[in-house]
Amino acid sequence: MSKEISEALEIHQFMNERNVIMSFMGELTHQVTTSLLKNLKEDMNAANVDVVTQKRLYGIIVECLDNISKHWIALDIEKVLGRASPPIFMLSRVNNYYIILTGNHIPNEQIDLLVKKIELVNSLDKKGLQDFYRQTLAKESPLERDNAGLGIIDIALKSGNKLEYDFRPVTKDVSFYVIQARISL
């Protein structure tokens, strides 16, 4: 058996064991995002997912994909690594949760600020998140407003759970950032 076939079988086993519903690795163009979201709607309807869960799940996935497309540093990564290394998106269902996982490269200089944002969001209850969201939106200038922070707040609000994350160093300047949201059924 070739190495490629063996690896394909391992990937299949990994995805099957984790009940992966959808996964994507590549450039998130408008057409790709639209296609992923269309397939998601069709899959949720076919699986008879209740409307409230569908809306929450759809909203979180839209925000996650939007964050990737806005913050993906494709050209910088290609220069640093000498090859393309696209972002990932994965949706799975485990026990009583849908799990949304996204990953992309970020400059290491952004990690501390991102950790502070996520930890602050994780420390707040629902009312605190709602207040923080309003405060962030109320900032007078769009330049003052932290739109990346809004996305993280929105994901936490819609998921109703703490966000999990990790950063894996790739080079001295770049890390691979993974964030995971859980949506209770």
MOVEN-V218237 format. One line per field, one symbol per residue. phi: phi as a letter, one per 20 degrees, with the letter a starting at -180 (. if undefined). Layout:
BEGIN
phi=???
END
This chain:
BEGIN
phi=.ffffffffffgfgfffelfebbbcqfefgfffgfgffffgfffffelffgffgfffffffgffffffffdfdgffffffembfbffcbbccccldcecdccbbecfgfefgffffffffffeeegffffffffffffgfegfffefffffffffffffmcfedbbcdfdcfdccedcccdddfe
END
